[in-house]
């Protein structure tokens, strides 16, 4: 399991929508979906924001 899979599982466990992360990062929801499925990559800065949002998310 790679780090991308770990964060995908964390996002699902915390019930964070792709829409919320996309708004925080400033990208489309489809980019998040394609990143998580491995269809495309994201810039390092966007990956950092993606991980930051998941790590610091509180309900």
The first five atom37 places (N, CA, C, CB, O) and aatype in JSON, in Angstrom:
{
  "aatype": [20, 20, 20, 20, 20, 20, 20, 20, 20, 20, 20, 20, 20, 20, 20, 20, 20, 20, 20, 20, 20, 20, 20, 20, 20, 20, 20, 20, 20, 20, 20, 20, 20, 20, 20, 20, 20, 20, 20, 20, 20, 20, 20, 20, 20, 20, 20, 20, 20, 20, 20, 20, 20, 20, 20, 20, 20, 20, 20],
  "atom_mask": [
    [1, 1, 1, 1, 1],
    [1, 1, 1, 1, 1],
    [1, 1, 1, 1, 1],
    [1, 1, 1, 1, 1],
    [1, 1, 1, 1, 1],
    [1, 1, 1, 1, 1],
    [1, 1, 1, 1, 1],
    [1, 1, 1, 1, 1],
    [1, 1, 1, 1, 1],
    [1, 1, 1, 1, 1],
    [1, 1, 1, 1, 1],
    [1, 1, 1, 1, 1],
    [1, 1, 1, 1, 1],
    [1, 1, 1, 1, 1],
    [1, 1, 1, 1, 1],
    [1, 1, 1, 1, 1],
    [1, 1, 1, 1, 1],
    [1, 1, 1, 1, 1],
    [1, 1, 1, 1, 1],
    [1, 1, 1, 1, 1],
    [1, 1, 1, 1, 1],
    [1, 1, 1, 1, 1],
    [1, 1, 1, 1, 1],
    [1, 1, 1, 1, 1],
    [1, 1, 1, 1, 1],
    [1, 1, 1, 1, 1],
    [1, 1, 1, 1, 1],
    [1, 1, 1, 1, 1],
    [1, 1, 1, 1, 1],
    [1, 1, 1, 1, 1],
    [1, 1, 1, 1, 1],
    [1, 1, 1, 1, 1],
    [1, 1, 1, 1, 1],
    [1, 1, 1, 1, 1],
    [1, 1, 1, 1, 1],
    [1, 1, 1, 1, 1],
    [1, 1, 1, 1, 1],
    [1, 1, 1, 1, 1],
    [1, 1, 1, 1, 1],
    [1, 1, 1, 1, 1],
    [1, 1, 1, 1, 1],
    [1, 1, 1, 1, 1],
    [1, 1, 1, 1, 1],
    [1, 1, 1, 1, 1],
    [1, 1, 1, 1, 1],
    [1, 1, 1, 1, 1],
    [1, 1, 1, 1, 1],
    [1, 1, 1, 1, 1],
    [1, 1, 1, 1, 1],
    [1, 1, 1, 1, 1],
    [1, 1, 1, 1, 1],
    [1, 1, 1, 1, 1],
    [1, 1, 1, 1, 1],
    [1, 1, 1, 1, 1],
    [1, 1, 1, 1, 1],
    [1, 1, 1, 1, 1],
    [1, 1, 1, 1, 1],
    [1, 1, 1, 1, 1],
    [1, 1, 1, 1, 1]
  ],
  "atom_positions": [
    [[0.86, -1.18, 0.0], [0.0, 0.0, 0.0], [0.9, 1.24, 0.0], [-0.98, 0.0, 1.24], [1.81, 1.36, 0.82]],
    [[0.63, 2.14, -0.93], [1.44, 3.36, -0.99], [0.77, 4.5, -0.23], [1.69, 3.76, -2.44], [-0.36, 4.37, 0.26]],
    [[1.46, 5.62, -0.15], [0.96, 6.76, 0.65], [-0.35, 7.31, 0.09], [2.02, 7.88, 0.69], [-1.2, 7.78, 0.85]],
    [[-0.52, 7.26, -1.23], [-1.76, 7.74, -1.84], [-2.94, 6.89, -1.37], [-1.66, 7.71, -3.38], [-4.01, 7.42, -1.08]],
    [[-2.75, 5.58, -1.29], [-3.8, 4.68, -0.82], [-4.13, 4.93, 0.66], [-3.39, 3.21, -1.02], [-5.29, 4.87, 1.06]],
    [[-3.1, 5.21, 1.45], [-3.3, 5.5, 2.87], [-4.19, 6.73, 3.03], [-1.95, 5.72, 3.59], [-5.12, 6.73, 3.83]],
    [[-3.89, 7.79, 2.26], [-4.69, 9.01, 2.37], [-6.1, 8.83, 1.8], [-4.0, 10.15, 1.66], [-7.04, 9.44, 2.3]],
    [[-6.24, 8.01, 0.78], [-7.57, 7.71, 0.26], [-8.42, 7.05, 1.35], [-7.48, 6.8, -0.99], [-9.57, 7.42, 1.56]],
    [[-7.82, 6.07, 2.04], [-8.55, 5.39, 3.12], [-8.87, 6.33, 4.27], [-7.76, 4.2, 3.62], [-9.96, 6.27, 4.84]],
    [[-7.91, 7.2, 4.63], [-8.16, 8.18, 5.7], [-9.32, 9.08, 5.32], [-6.91, 9.02, 5.98], [-10.18, 9.37, 6.15]],
    [[-9.34, 9.53, 4.06], [-10.42, 10.42, 3.6], [-11.76, 9.71, 3.7], [-10.17, 10.88, 2.15], [-12.74, 10.31, 4.15]],
    [[-11.81, 8.46, 3.3], [-13.07, 7.71, 3.36], [-13.5, 7.45, 4.81], [-12.92, 6.39, 2.62], [-14.68, 7.54, 5.12]],
    [[-12.54, 7.14, 5.69], [-12.87, 6.88, 7.09], [-13.41, 8.14, 7.77], [-11.64, 6.37, 7.84], [-14.33, 8.06, 8.59]],
    [[-12.85, 9.28, 7.42], [-13.3, 10.54, 8.02], [-14.53, 11.1, 7.31], [-12.18, 11.57, 7.99], [-15.07, 12.13, 7.72]],
    [[-14.96, 10.42, 6.25], [-16.14, 10.82, 5.47], [-16.0, 12.23, 4.91], [-17.41, 10.73, 6.33], [-16.92, 13.05, 4.99]],
    [[-14.83, 12.5, 4.35], [-14.55, 13.79, 3.72], [-14.9, 13.67, 2.24], [-13.05, 14.24, 3.93], [-14.42, 12.76, 1.56]],
    [[-15.71, 14.57, 1.74], [-16.07, 14.51, 0.33], [-14.94, 15.07, -0.53], [-17.37, 15.29, 0.08], [-14.16, 15.91, -0.1]],
    [[-14.89, 14.59, -1.76], [-13.91, 15.11, -2.71], [-14.18, 16.59, -2.99], [-13.93, 14.3, -4.03], [-13.27, 17.36, -3.25]],
    [[-15.45, 16.97, -2.93], [-15.84, 18.35, -3.18], [-15.21, 19.29, -2.15], [-17.37, 18.48, -3.17], [-14.73, 20.36, -2.51]],
    [[-15.2, 18.9, -0.88], [-14.62, 19.74, 0.17], [-13.12, 19.9, -0.04], [-14.89, 19.13, 1.55], [-12.59, 21.01, 0.1]],
    [[-12.43, 18.82, -0.38], [-10.99, 18.89, -0.6], [-10.69, 19.73, -1.84], [-10.38, 17.48, -0.75], [-9.77, 20.55, -1.83]],
    [[-11.46, 19.53, -2.89], [-11.24, 20.29, -4.13], [-11.4, 21.78, -3.89], [-12.22, 19.83, -5.23], [-10.62, 22.59, -4.42]],
    [[-12.38, 22.16, -3.11], [-12.59, 23.57, -2.8], [-11.41, 24.12, -2.0], [-13.91, 23.78, -2.01], [-10.95, 25.23, -2.26]],
    [[-10.92, 23.35, -1.04], [-9.78, 23.76, -0.21], [-8.52, 23.92, -1.06], [-9.53, 22.74, 0.91], [-7.77, 24.88, -0.89]],
    [[-8.29, 22.98, -1.97], [-7.09, 23.01, -2.8], [-7.21, 24.05, -3.92], [-6.84, 21.63, -3.4], [-6.22, 24.67, -4.3]],
    [[-8.43, 24.22, -4.43], [-8.63, 25.13, -5.56], [-8.51, 24.39, -6.88], [-7.62, 26.27, -5.52], [-7.91, 24.89, -7.83]],
    [[-9.1, 23.2, -6.93], [-9.08, 22.41, -8.16], [-10.46, 21.77, -8.34], [-7.95, 21.33, -8.13], [-11.37, 21.99, -7.55]],
    [[-10.58, 20.98, -9.4], [-11.87, 20.32, -9.66], [-11.97, 19.02, -8.86], [-12.03, 20.05, -11.16], [-10.97, 18.41, -8.49]],
    [[-13.2, 18.62, -8.63], [-13.46, 17.36, -7.95], [-12.96, 16.2, -8.8], [-14.97, 17.2, -7.65], [-12.49, 15.19, -8.27]],
    [[-13.05, 16.34, -10.11], [-12.6, 15.25, -10.99], [-11.08, 15.06, -10.89], [-12.99, 15.54, -12.44], [-10.61, 13.93, -11.04]],
    [[-10.32, 16.12, -10.64], [-8.88, 15.97, -10.46], [-8.59, 15.13, -9.22], [-8.19, 17.35, -10.34], [-7.71, 14.27, -9.26]],
    [[-9.31, 15.36, -8.15], [-9.13, 14.57, -6.93], [-9.44, 13.11, -7.22], [-10.04, 15.1, -5.78], [-8.69, 12.22, -6.83]],
    [[-10.55, 12.87, -7.91], [-10.95, 11.51, -8.24], [-9.9, 10.83, -9.11], [-12.31, 11.51, -8.95], [-9.52, 9.68, -8.85]],
    [[-9.43, 11.52, -10.12], [-8.44, 10.94, -11.03], [-7.11, 10.72, -10.32], [-8.25, 11.85, -12.26], [-6.41, 9.75, -10.62]],
    [[-6.75, 11.6, -9.4], [-5.52, 11.42, -8.62], [-5.61, 10.17, -7.75], [-5.26, 12.67, -7.74], [-4.68, 9.36, -7.7]],
    [[-6.76, 10.01, -7.07], [-6.92, 8.87, -6.17], [-6.96, 7.53, -6.92], [-8.2, 9.03, -5.37], [-6.52, 6.51, -6.38]],
    [[-7.46, 7.53, -8.14], [-7.5, 6.28, -8.91], [-6.23, 6.04, -9.7], [-8.69, 6.3, -9.85], [-6.05, 4.98, -10.31]],
    [[-5.34, 7.02, -9.7], [-4.06, 6.86, -10.39], [-4.1, 7.22, -11.86], [-3.6, 5.46, -10.25], [-3.15, 6.92, -12.59]],
    [[-5.19, 7.86, -12.31], [-5.3, 8.24, -13.71], [-4.45, 9.45, -14.07], [-6.74, 8.52, -14.05], [-4.1, 9.64, -15.24]],
    [[-4.11, 10.27, -13.08], [-3.28, 11.44, -13.34], [-2.57, 11.83, -12.05], [-4.13, 12.62, -13.88], [-2.86, 11.31, -10.98]],
    [[-1.66, 12.73, -12.17], [-0.93, 13.22, -11.0], [-1.37, 14.63, -10.64], [0.58, 13.19, -11.26], [-2.15, 15.25, -11.36]],
    [[-0.88, 15.1, -9.53], [-1.12, 16.49, -9.11], [0.23, 17.09, -8.76], [-2.12, 16.57, -7.89], [1.2, 16.37, -8.52]],
    [[0.28, 18.4, -8.73], [1.52, 19.07, -8.34], [1.81, 18.79, -6.87], [1.42, 20.61, -8.61], [0.91, 18.48, -6.09]],
    [[3.07, 18.91, -6.52], [3.47, 18.66, -5.13], [2.74, 19.59, -4.16], [4.99, 18.84, -4.97], [2.39, 19.18, -3.05]],
    [[2.51, 20.84, -4.58], [1.81, 21.77, -3.68], [0.37, 21.34, -3.44], [1.84, 23.2, -4.27], [-0.13, 21.45, -2.33]],
    [[-0.3, 20.84, -4.47], [-1.68, 20.37, -4.32], [-1.73, 19.08, -3.5], [-2.32, 20.13, -5.7], [-2.64, 18.89, -2.69]],
    [[-0.77, 18.22, -3.69], [-0.7, 16.99, -2.88], [-0.51, 17.35, -1.41], [0.44, 16.06, -3.37], [-1.1, 16.74, -0.53]],
    [[0.33, 18.35, -1.15], [0.56, 18.8, 0.22], [-0.72, 19.34, 0.85], [1.63, 19.87, 0.25], [-1.01, 19.04, 2.01]],
    [[-1.47, 20.13, 0.09], [-2.74, 20.66, 0.61], [-3.77, 19.54, 0.81], [-3.31, 21.73, -0.36], [-4.52, 19.56, 1.78]],
    [[-3.79, 18.58, -0.1], [-4.68, 17.41, 0.02], [-4.42, 16.67, 1.32], [-4.49, 16.46, -1.2], [-5.34, 16.36, 2.08]],
    [[-3.15, 16.39, 1.58], [-2.78, 15.66, 2.8], [-3.03, 16.49, 4.05], [-1.31, 15.24, 2.74], [-3.49, 15.98, 5.06]],
    [[-2.73, 17.78, 3.96], [-2.95, 18.68, 5.1], [-4.43, 18.71, 5.49], [-2.46, 20.11, 4.77], [-4.77, 18.64, 6.67]],
    [[-5.3, 18.82, 4.5], [-6.75, 18.88, 4.78], [-7.21, 17.6, 5.46], [-7.54, 19.1, 3.47], [-7.96, 17.65, 6.44]],
    [[-6.78, 16.47, 4.95], [-7.18, 15.18, 5.53], [-6.63, 15.03, 6.94], [-6.71, 14.02, 4.65], [-7.35, 14.58, 7.84]],
    [[-5.37, 15.39, 7.14], [-4.74, 15.23, 8.46], [-5.37, 16.13, 9.51], [-3.26, 15.54, 8.37], [-5.47, 15.74, 10.67]],
    [[-5.81, 17.33, 9.12], [-6.31, 18.3, 10.11], [-7.82, 18.38, 10.16], [-5.76, 19.66, 9.8], [-8.36, 19.17, 10.93]],
    [[-8.53, 17.58, 9.37], [-9.98, 17.65, 9.3], [-10.63, 17.24, 10.62], [-10.49, 16.77, 8.18], [-10.31, 16.21, 11.21]],
    [[-11.54, 18.08, 11.07], [-12.36, 17.8, 12.26], [-13.81, 17.94, 11.85], [-12.0, 18.76, 13.47], [-14.16, 18.88, 11.14]],
    [[-14.65, 17.03, 12.29], [-16.08, 17.09, 11.94], [-16.74, 18.31, 12.49], [-16.79, 15.86, 12.44], [-17.94, 18.5, 12.29]]
  ]
}
